[in-house]
């Protein structure tokens, strides 16, 4: 997951559907029926020739399904079968090491996002949920504008929901609501949850919406950091066991702006983020899993308290399902029935 910068601002009150509008206000019947042109779209990251060729193969074989939006794909039956069995493997490994399952929807209460610090660190990746706000006349105007594929955002307002940016985000307030942690803390498996990052790209390994399988550890500082490091090695072994060539390296999150460059440097210097890298469709390797130490950031933000008092520390790790499946397809071929028996036995145990 992406780790916000320290010191998030806390919201003064609960966010509601009556919160601030995204435009000057709803349209009225006496406004002109023509709306200004759409706001400039976030430019898509271009694909390399190798990435474009791989994407064409994936679509041609029915593994990925085009939607018309860059970085948003449907999955064919063979792709989804591999992804589901990968999820089963990760869940089984997590359960064997004490993780408890919690599942959340792909939306997050807006207040939780505001409290987390995500908007400070990653405003460029954030997705909000908006909904219609206006009269019957406004609804007719919205339909007219939308039918011409023009910008109809003036008829929309923020709701009390945001798109899930990382699967671990709802875990912290949920655990905090239980009160003081039990001795030894807690480990949570969120499963392969849908998450959203506003990163349009022509690279098939860079999605706007994808499955991130996160595990979260909350507890004493030394316990949490040791857990992160153990899982970095466990994750490395898991992917090597699937026949992938993997490298473990120090990394940083894509923090926003000038201040973000300083935060990224500090994150690398303290080795707060580790990544597993695999070459999918060159030239540079792609991160398929990350292992993150947040120190007391979320403990302070959500009031996570240790059994014997004091602020809990947290770590999380995330396996990117789609990227791992793409790496497997690239390494072993586009037909999973022909993959090496050692790999198939791991994913489809008898």
N, C-alpha and C positions, 0 to 999 in steps of 0.2 A: 504494500500500500504506500501512498504518499504521506509523509509525515509533516504536519503543519509546523510553522515556525513557533518558537516559544511565545508565551504571553498572549493568548487569544483574548479578544474582547468579548465580554459576556453580554447577552441581550438583556435589555432592561425589563422586558416582559414577554409573555408568550406570543409567538407569531400566530396570526389568524388570517383567514381568507380576506379580511377587510384591511389588510396591511397595505403598504404603499403600492401604488400602481406602477407599471413599467413604462407608461406614457403619461401625458398630461392629464388624462382622464378618459372615460368612455366617450365614444362618439355620440353625437346627438343627431336628431332627424334633420336639422337644418345645416349640417355639415355637408360639404361636397361629397359626392359618391366616389370620387377618385381619390385614392390614397397615394402618398409618395412611394417611390420605388423601394424595393426591399433593401434593407441595410446590407452593406458589403459582407459577403460570406467570409468565414475564416478560410484562408487559403489552404488547400490540401497540400500535404507533403508529397512531392513527386516520387514516383517509384524509379528505381534503377532498372535497366533493361532486364536484369535477371529476376527482379521482383515482379515486373510486369509479365514476364514469360511464365513464371510460376503461378501467378494469379490466373492467367488465361488457361493454364492446364487444370487448375482446381475447378474453375467454372465449367470448362469443357467436359470434365469427367463427372460433373454433378455433385462434387464434394461441397462446393460453396454455391450459393444462390444469390444472384445480383438483386439489389433492391432499388438501384438508381441513386443511392447516396453513398459517397465514398466512406469506407470504414464501417459500413453496416451490411452484414451478410446473413442470409439464412444458411442453414446446414442441411446437406443431404443426409440420407440414411446412414451411409458408411461413415461419414465424418462424425455424426452424432453418436453412433455406436462406439467409436473409439473414445470420444469425449466422456461418455457415461461410464465406460469401464475404467478410464483413468480416474474419474471421480471416486469410483468404488475403491480403487487401490489406495488413493490418498486417505479416504475416510477410514479404511481398515488399518492403515499405518498409524493414523492419528489416534484411533480408539485403542490400539495396542499400547500407546504411550500416554494414556490417561485423559484424552480430550473428551469433553462432553459436547453433544450436538445442540446447537441453537440455530434456528433458521429465521430469516427476516425477509420482507418483501423488497423489491428493488427501488423503493422510495424511502426517504428519510424525513422525519419531521424537520421543518426548516430551522426551528430553533436549535436543534441539535447540531446542524451544520454551522450555524452562526456561533455557537459556543465552542466548537472544535478548533477554530483558528484556520479552517480550510480556505476561507475567502481571503484571508490575509496572504497566504502562501501560494494558492493556486486559483486565483480568480479566472484565469484563462481556460481552465479545464472544467469549470462548474456548469452544471445543467440545472435549471430551475423548472418547476412545474407551474404553468400559468393556466388560467381558465377564463371563460367568457364572463364579462361583467358589464351589464348594460340593460337597456330596454328592448322591447320587441322590435322597435325601429332600428336600434343598434344591431340586433341580430340579423336583420335583413341586409343592412349595409355591410356587415362583416361577410355575409355570404356572397354578396356581389363582388367585393374586393378579393376575397379568397378564390372565387371562381375564375378570376383573371390571373391568379397566381401572383398577386401583388402583396405588399406588406400589410397584414391585418393585425399587427401586434397592438395597435391603439385600442382594440376592443378587448384586450386581455389584461388581467391583473395577476400578480403573484398569488399563489395559494400558500397554505401552510406546509407544503411539501417541496422537497428537492429530490433530484435524481441521486441515487446512491453513488458516491465517488469511490468508496472502498468498503468492502464487506465487513470490516472490523468496526466501523463507526457506531453502529447501534449497540454493539456489545458493551461498550464502556458504561453508558447510562443504565443499561439493563442490569448489569452486575452491581453498579453502585446503588440501584434501587433496593437491592437485597440487604443492604446494610454492610456492616464490617465483614471483611473477608474471613473465611475459615483459615486456620493455620496452614501455611503452605500455598495459599492462594488458589487460583483456578486456571484451567486451560479449556478453551472453547474452540470447537470446530464449526465454522459457519457454512461449510459445504461450498459447492460451486455456485456462487451467487452472481446474478447479473449486476454489473457496475458500469457507470458511464463516465467517460472522459472526452471532452470536446477536442478531439485531435483528428480531424479528417485527413485521410492519407490514402495514397494509391498502393501502399505497401500492404499485402494481405496479412502481415503479422502485426499491423498497428490498427486497432479497431477503435471506434467510438463507444461501442457497447459490447461487452464480452463477459465471460465467466471468470471470476477471480475466486479461487479456493483459499480461504484464509483460516489460519489458526492464530489464536490470541492467548497470550500468557500474561496474567496479572498476579503480582505478588511482591516478595522482597527483592530489592535491587540485584543482589548477587545471584539469586535463583533465576530471575527473569533473563538476565544477560547470559547466564550459562545455558539456559533453555534455547535462546536464539542461536547460540554458537553450535549447540548439539544438533539442532534442526538444519542448520546450514550444511553440516556434514551428512545428515540423514537424507536431505533432499538431493544432495550431490550423488549419493549412492543409489537413490531411487531412480534418478534419470539415467545414470550409467547402466543400471540394470535393465533399462529399456533400450539399450544399444545406442545411446546418444553420446557424442563427444561434447563434454561439458567443462566449463571453466568457472571457478568461484573467484569473484573479485569484489573489491570495495567500489561503492557507487555513490551517487547522490540523486536526489529528486529534482525534477524540473521546476524549481522555485521561480516565481515571477519577478521580473524587473531587476533593477540594479542591486537592491537589497538582497534579492534572491541569489545572486552570484556569490555574495559573502556567506549566506546560509549554506549554499551547496559546498563551498570550500570547507566550512567548519564541519559539515556532516561527513565529508570524506576524511578530514583530519582525525576525527574521533571514531571513525569506522562504525558509524551508527547504522549504515545501510550496506548490506552485502547483496550481491546478485549472482545467480547462475546464468551463464551466457552460453548460447548455442548458435551456431551459424545456420540460418534458415535459408535465406536467399541474399547473400552478400551485399556489399563487401564486408560490412562490420557485423560482428555477432550481435544477437538479440537477447535481451534479458527475458527469461521464461519463468523466473521465480525470484523473489526478493525476501530478505530477512532483516527486519527493522527493529531497532531499539529506540524507544521514545523517551527513556528515562522517566521523569515524573510528570511529563506534559499532560497526558490524559488523566493521570491520577489527580492532579490539581484541578483540571478543567471540570471533572465530574465528581470530585469528592470521593475517590476510591481510597478506602481506609484499610490498613493492614490489621490483622487479628489483634496484635499487641499495640496498636496505635501507630500513627505516622502515615505518610502518603505512600500509596502503592506505586510501583513502577510497572511499565507495560512493555511488551514486545509483541510483534506480530510477524507472520510470514504469509506470503501469497504465492500460489502456483497459478500461472495463467493457462487455463485449460486450452484455449484455442491455439496459443503459441506452441504449447507442447505437442498438440496434435499435428500442427503444421510441421514442426521439427521432425516428428516421427514419419510423416508422409514424405518429407524431403529425404530423410535418411534411408527409409526402407521401401519406398515406392508408393504409388497412389492406390494400390489395391491391398488393403490390410490382410486379405486372405493369403497373400504370398509373403508376408513378413516372416522373419526368422522365428523358429519355434520357441526359442528362449524368450523372445519378446511377447509372442502370443500367449505363452504360458503364464507370463506375469499379468497380462491384462485380461485374459480369458481363462482363469484357472478352472480345471475340471472339478 
